[in-house]
């Protein structure tokens, strides 16, 4: 198939994607859309609204815009967020015996970025009264001022997603939130998101990168899927089913094979179709074997 000069539509465009920024939060004192309720914020007086807004989007790291830092209980060091901690403490530069990650729920202390007061996890600083995160999660200690991510909490996943609750649904069998466009069309695979990407081996359930759901139900990073396509690989790495509509490719292959002479007219072989699972007996060919059921060339000799 690598010899075919084909322009195939990206599989990630055909199948639902989910930006999986997996942090938890609670709605706290926010209106839908992530705006403060001006009347009251966590029981505070409306006159303090400007104080809550002070420093918004001016602090944080490349992962989050927030007005606090965290103290990691595992090593008692201060970081902008748990991802910053993990990048430092779980790096290949660190001795293997000392590498570790910080579970989001274990954070107990935060430091206000404006006044420097260290305190227990809460949304509003006990000293200067600034809101440390427009979005806040008391369960997994998420603070984020960038509400454009449209964070929402999924009880099924037990963590937060981004992209807006109205755009996603939780599949109990797959164990994850998927794009609403897949609600009645995706193939359910038990715990589909609870494994590593078959290409880069990053754990998909907690990945912050875009994930694509293939027609077979298996999941893979969008960037990894694109890399596969760049190398003319159009089959799922796990089950070998086609990752996109290959009908045009099979038609092109039909025409190319018709122009080739075949010196094995009398040899027959049994093949298994990776796409439909049918077993066929076909004439042997050096290039490819066509499934007699679905007409796919995504087959293997058995």
KASULHU-V370783 format. One record per pair of residues at least 24 apart in sequence whose ideal C-beta (glycine too) atoms are under 10 Angstrom apart, sorted by the first residue. I is the first residue (numbers start at 1). GAP is how many residues later the second one is. D is the distance in Angstrom with one decimal. If there is no record, write none. Layout:
i & gap & d
I & GAP & D
I & GAP & D
//
This chain:
i & gap & d
1 & 231 & 6.2
1 & 232 & 8.7
1 & 233 & 7.1
1 & 234 & 9.0
1 & 245 & 8.7
1 & 248 & 7.0
1 & 249 & 9.8
1 & 251 & 10.0
1 & 252 & 7.7
1 & 286 & 9.6
1 & 287 & 7.8
1 & 296 & 7.4
1 & 297 & 8.5
2 & 229 & 8.2
2 & 230 & 4.3
2 & 231 & 8.7
3 & 229 & 8.6
3 & 250 & 9.4
3 & 253 & 8.3
3 & 284 & 8.9
4 & 228 & 7.7
4 & 230 & 10.0
4 & 242 & 10.0
4 & 244 & 9.8
4 & 245 & 6.0
4 & 246 & 9.9
4 & 248 & 5.9
4 & 249 & 6.6
4 & 252 & 7.8
4 & 293 & 10.0
5 & 247 & 8.2
6 & 226 & 8.5
6 & 228 & 9.1
6 & 240 & 8.9
6 & 242 & 7.0
6 & 243 & 5.3
6 & 246 & 6.5
6 & 247 & 9.5
7 & 241 & 9.1
8 & 221 & 6.9
8 & 224 & 9.2
8 & 226 & 6.7
8 & 234 & 10.0
8 & 235 & 9.4
8 & 236 & 5.9
8 & 237 & 8.0
8 & 238 & 7.4
8 & 240 & 7.7
8 & 241 & 6.8
9 & 220 & 9.7
9 & 235 & 6.2
9 & 236 & 7.1
9 & 239 & 9.2
10 & 202 & 9.2
10 & 212 & 8.9
10 & 215 & 7.8
10 & 216 & 6.8
10 & 219 & 6.7
10 & 233 & 9.7
10 & 234 & 7.5
11 & 201 & 6.7
11 & 202 & 9.9
11 & 203 & 6.8
11 & 204 & 8.1
11 & 209 & 9.1
11 & 211 & 9.2
11 & 214 & 5.8
11 & 215 & 8.8
11 & 217 & 8.7
11 & 218 & 7.1
11 & 223 & 7.7
11 & 225 & 9.6
11 & 231 & 8.8
11 & 232 & 4.3
11 & 233 & 3.9
11 & 234 & 8.8
12 & 198 & 7.8
12 & 199 & 9.4
12 & 200 & 4.4
12 & 201 & 9.5
12 & 202 & 9.4
12 & 208 & 8.9
12 & 209 & 9.4
12 & 210 & 4.6
12 & 211 & 9.0
12 & 212 & 9.9
12 & 213 & 5.4
12 & 214 & 6.7
12 & 217 & 8.8
12 & 231 & 9.0
12 & 232 & 9.0
13 & 199 & 9.1
13 & 209 & 9.7
13 & 231 & 8.8
14 & 198 & 9.0
14 & 200 & 9.5
14 & 201 & 8.0
14 & 229 & 8.8
14 & 230 & 5.8
14 & 231 & 7.1
15 & 163 & 9.6
15 & 164 & 8.6
15 & 166 & 8.8
15 & 167 & 7.3
15 & 170 & 9.1
15 & 171 & 7.9
15 & 197 & 5.4
15 & 198 & 5.1
15 & 199 & 6.1
15 & 200 & 6.6
15 & 204 & 9.6
15 & 205 & 9.8
15 & 207 & 9.6
15 & 210 & 9.0
15 & 228 & 8.2
15 & 229 & 8.2
16 & 151 & 9.9
16 & 152 & 9.0
16 & 153 & 10.0
16 & 162 & 5.4
16 & 163 & 3.2
16 & 164 & 8.0
16 & 165 & 5.1
16 & 166 & 3.9
16 & 167 & 8.9
16 & 169 & 8.5
16 & 170 & 6.8
16 & 195 & 9.2
16 & 196 & 7.5
16 & 197 & 5.2
17 & 146 & 9.3
17 & 161 & 9.0
17 & 162 & 6.2
17 & 164 & 9.4
17 & 165 & 9.4
17 & 193 & 5.2
17 & 194 & 6.5
17 & 195 & 5.3
17 & 196 & 7.6
17 & 204 & 9.9
17 & 205 & 5.9
17 & 208 & 9.8
18 & 143 & 7.1
18 & 144 & 9.1
18 & 145 & 7.0
18 & 149 & 9.0
18 & 150 & 6.5
18 & 158 & 7.5
18 & 159 & 6.0
18 & 160 & 5.8
18 & 161 & 5.7
18 & 164 & 9.0
18 & 175 & 8.7
18 & 186 & 9.9
18 & 189 & 9.9
18 & 192 & 7.4
18 & 193 & 5.5
18 & 194 & 8.6
18 & 195 & 7.7
18 & 201 & 9.0
18 & 204 & 9.7
19 & 130 & 8.3
19 & 131 & 9.6
19 & 142 & 7.5
19 & 143 & 5.3
19 & 144 & 5.2
19 & 148 & 9.8
19 & 149 & 9.5
19 & 160 & 9.6
19 & 188 & 9.7
19 & 189 & 8.1
19 & 190 & 8.2
19 & 191 & 5.5
19 & 192 & 8.0
19 & 203 & 9.5
20 & 137 & 9.0
20 & 139 & 8.8
20 & 140 & 9.7
20 & 141 & 6.3
20 & 142 & 7.9
20 & 143 & 8.9
20 & 148 & 9.9
20 & 156 & 7.8
20 & 157 & 7.7
20 & 173 & 7.8
20 & 184 & 7.5
20 & 185 & 7.5
20 & 186 & 7.7
20 & 187 & 5.6
20 & 188 & 6.8
20 & 189 & 7.6
20 & 190 & 7.8
20 & 191 & 5.7
20 & 199 & 9.8
20 & 201 & 10.0
21 & 42 & 9.0
21 & 43 & 9.6
21 & 121 & 9.6
21 & 123 & 9.3
21 & 128 & 6.6
21 & 130 & 7.5
21 & 138 & 9.2
21 & 139 & 7.1
21 & 140 & 6.7
21 & 141 & 4.3
21 & 142 & 8.5
21 & 185 & 9.7
21 & 186 & 9.0
21 & 187 & 5.2
21 & 188 & 9.4
22 & 82 & 8.6
22 & 118 & 9.1
22 & 120 & 9.9
22 & 132 & 9.7
22 & 135 & 7.6
22 & 136 & 9.5
22 & 137 & 4.6
22 & 138 & 6.8
22 & 139 & 7.2
22 & 140 & 9.1
22 & 154 & 9.8
22 & 155 & 9.9
22 & 181 & 9.8
22 & 182 & 9.9
22 & 183 & 6.9
22 & 184 & 4.8
22 & 185 & 7.4
22 & 186 & 7.0
23 & 40 & 9.1
23 & 41 & 8.3
23 & 58 & 8.9
23 & 59 & 8.5
23 & 60 & 9.1
23 & 81 & 6.6
23 & 112 & 9.0
23 & 114 & 6.8
23 & 117 & 6.2
23 & 118 & 8.7
23 & 119 & 4.2
23 & 120 & 9.3
23 & 121 & 7.6
23 & 126 & 9.7
23 & 128 & 7.5
23 & 130 & 9.5
23 & 136 & 6.7
23 & 137 & 4.8
23 & 138 & 8.9
23 & 139 & 8.6
23 & 183 & 9.6
23 & 185 & 9.0
24 & 80 & 6.5
24 & 81 & 7.9
24 & 113 & 4.4
24 & 114 & 8.8
24 & 115 & 4.9
24 & 116 & 3.2
24 & 117 & 8.0
24 & 118 & 5.7
24 & 127 & 9.4
24 & 129 & 6.3
24 & 130 & 9.1
24 & 133 & 9.0
24 & 134 & 7.2
24 & 135 & 5.0
24 & 136 & 4.8
24 & 137 & 9.8
25 & 98 & 9.9
25 & 108 & 8.3
25 & 110 & 5.2
25 & 111 & 5.8
25 & 112 & 2.8
25 & 113 & 8.0
25 & 114 & 7.7
25 & 115 & 7.2
25 & 116 & 8.8
25 & 117 & 4.3
25 & 118 & 8.3
25 & 119 & 7.5
25 & 126 & 6.0
25 & 127 & 8.6
25 & 128 & 5.9
25 & 134 & 9.3
25 & 135 & 5.1
26 & 97 & 9.3
26 & 109 & 9.0
26 & 110 & 6.8
26 & 111 & 5.3
26 & 112 & 5.4
26 & 113 & 6.6
26 & 114 & 9.4
26 & 116 & 8.9
26 & 127 & 6.5
26 & 134 & 9.3
27 & 108 & 8.6
27 & 109 & 8.8
27 & 110 & 9.3
27 & 124 & 9.7
27 & 125 & 8.8
27 & 126 & 7.4
28 & 95 & 5.8
28 & 96 & 9.8
28 & 103 & 9.5
28 & 105 & 8.9
28 & 106 & 9.2
28 & 107 & 7.7
28 & 108 & 4.8
28 & 109 & 8.1
28 & 110 & 7.7
29 & 94 & 7.4
29 & 95 & 9.0
29 & 102 & 8.7
29 & 105 & 9.7
29 & 107 & 8.3
30 & 93 & 9.8
30 & 104 & 7.0
30 & 105 & 6.8
30 & 106 & 8.2
30 & 117 & 8.1
30 & 121 & 9.7
32 & 118 & 10.0
32 & 120 & 9.8
32 & 132 & 9.9
32 & 133 & 9.1
32 & 134 & 9.7
33 & 114 & 7.3
33 & 117 & 8.3
33 & 131 & 9.6
34 & 100 & 6.0
34 & 101 & 6.4
34 & 110 & 9.2
34 & 111 & 9.4
34 & 112 & 9.0
34 & 113 & 3.0
34 & 114 & 8.1
34 & 115 & 8.7
34 & 116 & 7.5
34 & 117 & 7.7
35 & 99 & 8.3
35 & 112 & 7.6
36 & 95 & 7.7
36 & 98 & 7.2
41 & 82 & 8.3
41 & 83 & 7.2
41 & 88 & 9.8
41 & 90 & 6.7
42 & 80 & 8.5
42 & 81 & 6.2
42 & 82 & 5.5
42 & 89 & 8.4
42 & 94 & 9.3
43 & 81 & 9.4
44 & 80 & 7.1
44 & 85 & 7.4
44 & 87 & 9.2
48 & 76 & 9.2
48 & 81 & 6.1
48 & 82 & 9.6
48 & 83 & 9.6
49 & 82 & 9.7
51 & 63 & 10.0
51 & 73 & 9.3
51 & 74 & 9.6
51 & 77 & 7.6
51 & 78 & 5.1
51 & 79 & 6.2
51 & 80 & 8.3
52 & 71 & 9.5
52 & 72 & 7.3
52 & 73 & 9.8
52 & 77 & 7.3
52 & 78 & 6.5
52 & 79 & 4.1
52 & 80 & 9.7
52 & 82 & 8.8
53 & 77 & 8.4
53 & 78 & 7.5
53 & 81 & 9.0
53 & 92 & 9.6
54 & 60 & 6.7
54 & 74 & 8.1
54 & 75 & 8.8
54 & 76 & 5.2
54 & 77 & 8.5
55 & 57 & 9.6
55 & 58 & 6.9
55 & 59 & 5.3
55 & 73 & 9.6
55 & 75 & 6.3
55 & 76 & 9.3
55 & 77 & 9.4
55 & 90 & 8.8
56 & 74 & 8.9
56 & 75 & 7.9
56 & 77 & 9.6
56 & 78 & 7.0
56 & 89 & 5.1
56 & 90 & 9.6
56 & 91 & 10.0
57 & 77 & 9.2
57 & 88 & 5.3
57 & 89 & 7.1
57 & 90 & 10.0
58 & 55 & 8.5
58 & 56 & 9.2
58 & 87 & 8.7
59 & 53 & 9.6
59 & 54 & 4.2
59 & 55 & 7.7
59 & 71 & 9.9
59 & 73 & 9.0
59 & 86 & 8.1
60 & 24 & 9.9
60 & 53 & 7.9
60 & 73 & 9.2
60 & 83 & 8.6
60 & 84 & 8.2
60 & 85 & 7.1
60 & 86 & 8.3
61 & 26 & 9.9
62 & 25 & 9.8
63 & 24 & 9.2
63 & 81 & 9.0
63 & 145 & 8.0
64 & 69 & 8.0
64 & 71 & 9.4
64 & 78 & 8.0
64 & 79 & 6.8
64 & 80 & 4.9
64 & 81 & 7.8
64 & 82 & 7.0
64 & 85 & 9.4
65 & 68 & 8.7
65 & 69 & 8.8
65 & 78 & 9.1
65 & 79 & 6.6
65 & 80 & 4.2
65 & 81 & 4.5
65 & 82 & 9.5
65 & 83 & 9.8
65 & 84 & 9.9
66 & 44 & 9.2
66 & 47 & 7.6
66 & 65 & 9.9
66 & 66 & 6.3
66 & 67 & 4.9
66 & 68 & 8.8
66 & 69 & 9.1
66 & 70 & 9.4
66 & 76 & 8.7
66 & 77 & 4.1
66 & 78 & 5.8
66 & 79 & 5.8
66 & 80 & 8.6
67 & 43 & 9.7
67 & 45 & 6.8
67 & 46 & 4.7
67 & 47 & 6.1
67 & 48 & 9.9
67 & 58 & 8.0
67 & 61 & 9.7
67 & 63 & 5.8
67 & 64 & 7.2
67 & 65 & 4.5
67 & 66 & 6.8
67 & 67 & 9.3
67 & 76 & 7.4
67 & 78 & 6.8
68 & 41 & 10.0
68 & 42 & 4.5
68 & 43 & 6.1
68 & 44 & 5.5
68 & 45 & 5.6
68 & 46 & 8.8
68 & 49 & 9.6
68 & 50 & 9.7
68 & 51 & 9.0
68 & 53 & 9.0
68 & 54 & 9.5
68 & 55 & 9.5
68 & 57 & 7.6
68 & 62 & 8.9
68 & 63 & 9.8
68 & 64 & 3.9
68 & 65 & 7.0
68 & 68 & 10.0
68 & 73 & 9.7
68 & 75 & 5.7
69 & 40 & 9.7
69 & 41 & 6.8
69 & 42 & 4.7
69 & 43 & 8.4
69 & 44 & 6.3
69 & 47 & 9.5
69 & 49 & 9.3
69 & 63 & 9.5
69 & 74 & 9.6
70 & 32 & 8.2
70 & 34 & 9.7
70 & 37 & 5.0
70 & 38 & 9.0
70 & 39 & 7.3
70 & 40 & 5.4
70 & 41 & 7.5
70 & 51 & 8.4
70 & 71 & 6.9
70 & 73 & 8.6
71 & 36 & 7.5
71 & 37 & 7.5
71 & 38 & 4.2
71 & 39 & 7.2
71 & 40 & 6.7
71 & 47 & 6.9
72 & 28 & 9.3
72 & 29 & 9.9
72 & 30 & 5.1
72 & 34 & 8.3
72 & 35 & 7.3
72 & 36 & 9.7
72 & 37 & 9.2
73 & 29 & 8.0
73 & 30 & 9.7
73 & 33 & 5.6
73 & 34 & 7.1
73 & 35 & 5.8
73 & 36 & 7.7
74 & 26 & 5.9
74 & 27 & 8.5
74 & 28 & 5.9
74 & 29 & 8.7
74 & 32 & 7.3
74 & 33 & 9.9
75 & 25 & 7.6
75 & 27 & 8.4
76 & 33 & 9.6
77 & 25 & 9.9
78 & 31 & 9.1
78 & 32 & 9.5
78 & 33 & 6.2
78 & 40 & 8.8
79 & 28 & 9.8
80 & 33 & 8.9
81 & 26 & 9.4
81 & 60 & 9.4
81 & 61 & 8.8
81 & 62 & 8.3
81 & 63 & 9.3
82 & 24 & 8.9
82 & 25 & 6.9
82 & 58 & 8.9
82 & 59 & 8.0
82 & 60 & 9.2
83 & 125 & 7.8
101 & 105 & 9.9
102 & 39 & 9.9
103 & 37 & 8.5
103 & 38 & 10.0
104 & 33 & 8.4
104 & 35 & 8.4
104 & 36 & 3.9
104 & 37 & 6.0
104 & 38 & 7.2
104 & 55 & 8.1
104 & 56 & 9.7
104 & 102 & 9.5
105 & 32 & 9.8
105 & 34 & 6.7
105 & 35 & 5.3
105 & 36 & 7.1
105 & 53 & 9.9
106 & 34 & 9.3
106 & 35 & 8.4
107 & 33 & 8.1
107 & 34 & 4.1
107 & 35 & 9.5
108 & 33 & 8.3
109 & 32 & 9.8
110 & 31 & 7.5
110 & 33 & 7.5
113 & 30 & 10.0
135 & 25 & 8.4
152 & 25 & 8.8
157 & 36 & 8.7
157 & 48 & 7.9
159 & 46 & 8.3
159 & 47 & 7.8
162 & 46 & 9.1
171 & 42 & 9.5
171 & 46 & 9.9
173 & 44 & 9.5
174 & 39 & 8.2
174 & 43 & 7.4
174 & 45 & 8.3
175 & 30 & 7.7
176 & 28 & 8.3
176 & 29 & 6.6
176 & 35 & 8.5
176 & 37 & 9.1
176 & 43 & 8.0
178 & 33 & 9.1
178 & 35 & 6.0
178 & 41 & 9.2
179 & 32 & 9.9
179 & 33 & 9.7
179 & 34 & 7.8
181 & 32 & 10.0
182 & 31 & 6.0
182 & 35 & 10.0
185 & 28 & 9.8
185 & 30 & 9.1
186 & 27 & 5.6
186 & 28 & 9.2
186 & 29 & 8.4
186 & 30 & 9.8
186 & 31 & 6.4
187 & 26 & 8.4
187 & 27 & 8.3
187 & 28 & 6.7
187 & 29 & 5.9
187 & 30 & 3.4
187 & 31 & 8.6
187 & 54 & 9.4
188 & 29 & 6.1
189 & 24 & 9.1
189 & 25 & 9.5
189 & 27 & 7.7
189 & 28 & 3.7
189 & 29 & 6.1
189 & 30 & 8.1
189 & 49 & 9.2
189 & 50 & 9.3
190 & 27 & 9.3
192 & 24 & 9.7
192 & 25 & 5.8
192 & 26 & 6.4
192 & 27 & 5.2
193 & 25 & 9.9
193 & 26 & 5.6
194 & 25 & 9.5
195 & 24 & 8.0
195 & 43 & 9.0
197 & 24 & 4.9
197 & 26 & 9.5
197 & 27 & 5.7
197 & 28 & 9.5
197 & 40 & 9.2
198 & 26 & 7.8
198 & 30 & 9.6
198 & 38 & 7.9
198 & 39 & 3.9
198 & 40 & 5.5
199 & 24 & 8.8
199 & 25 & 3.7
199 & 26 & 8.0
199 & 28 & 6.9
199 & 29 & 6.9
199 & 34 & 9.7
199 & 38 & 6.6
200 & 24 & 5.6
200 & 27 & 9.0
212 & 31 & 8.5
214 & 24 & 8.7
214 & 25 & 8.8
214 & 27 & 7.5
214 & 28 & 9.0
214 & 29 & 5.2
214 & 30 & 8.7
215 & 26 & 6.7
215 & 27 & 7.3
215 & 28 & 6.9
215 & 29 & 7.7
215 & 30 & 8.9
215 & 60 & 9.3
216 & 24 & 8.9
216 & 25 & 4.2
216 & 26 & 8.5
216 & 27 & 7.9
216 & 58 & 9.7
216 & 59 & 9.2
217 & 24 & 9.2
218 & 25 & 9.1
234 & 64 & 8.1
235 & 39 & 6.6
235 & 40 & 9.0
235 & 63 & 6.2
236 & 38 & 8.6
239 & 35 & 7.5
239 & 36 & 9.9
240 & 32 & 9.7
240 & 33 & 9.9
240 & 34 & 4.1
240 & 35 & 8.6
240 & 58 & 7.1
240 & 59 & 9.7
240 & 60 & 7.8
241 & 32 & 9.6
241 & 33 & 5.7
241 & 34 & 5.6
241 & 35 & 9.0
241 & 36 & 9.3
241 & 55 & 9.5
241 & 57 & 7.4
242 & 32 & 7.5
242 & 33 & 5.5
242 & 54 & 7.0
242 & 55 & 9.7
242 & 56 & 5.4
246 & 29 & 8.2
246 & 50 & 6.8
246 & 51 & 7.9
246 & 52 & 6.9
247 & 47 & 9.7
247 & 48 & 8.1
247 & 49 & 8.7
249 & 47 & 9.5
249 & 48 & 7.7
249 & 49 & 9.4
250 & 38 & 9.2
250 & 40 & 7.6
250 & 41 & 9.3
250 & 44 & 9.3
250 & 45 & 6.0
250 & 46 & 6.2
250 & 47 & 5.4
250 & 48 & 8.6
251 & 44 & 9.0
253 & 34 & 8.0
253 & 35 & 6.3
253 & 37 & 8.2
253 & 44 & 5.5
254 & 34 & 9.8
254 & 36 & 7.7
254 & 41 & 8.5
254 & 43 & 8.6
256 & 31 & 8.0
256 & 32 & 9.4
257 & 28 & 6.8
257 & 29 & 9.9
257 & 30 & 6.1
257 & 31 & 6.9
257 & 33 & 8.3
257 & 40 & 8.9
260 & 25 & 8.2
260 & 26 & 8.4
260 & 27 & 6.9
262 & 24 & 8.2
262 & 25 & 9.4
269 & 30 & 9.9
269 & 32 & 5.4
269 & 33 & 8.4
270 & 31 & 7.2
270 & 32 & 5.2
271 & 26 & 9.9
271 & 28 & 4.4
271 & 29 & 6.5
271 & 30 & 5.6
271 & 31 & 6.5
272 & 27 & 6.4
272 & 28 & 5.4
272 & 29 & 8.0
272 & 30 & 4.9
273 & 24 & 9.2
273 & 25 & 6.8
273 & 26 & 5.1
273 & 27 & 8.4
274 & 24 & 4.6
274 & 25 & 6.4
274 & 26 & 6.5
275 & 24 & 8.2
//
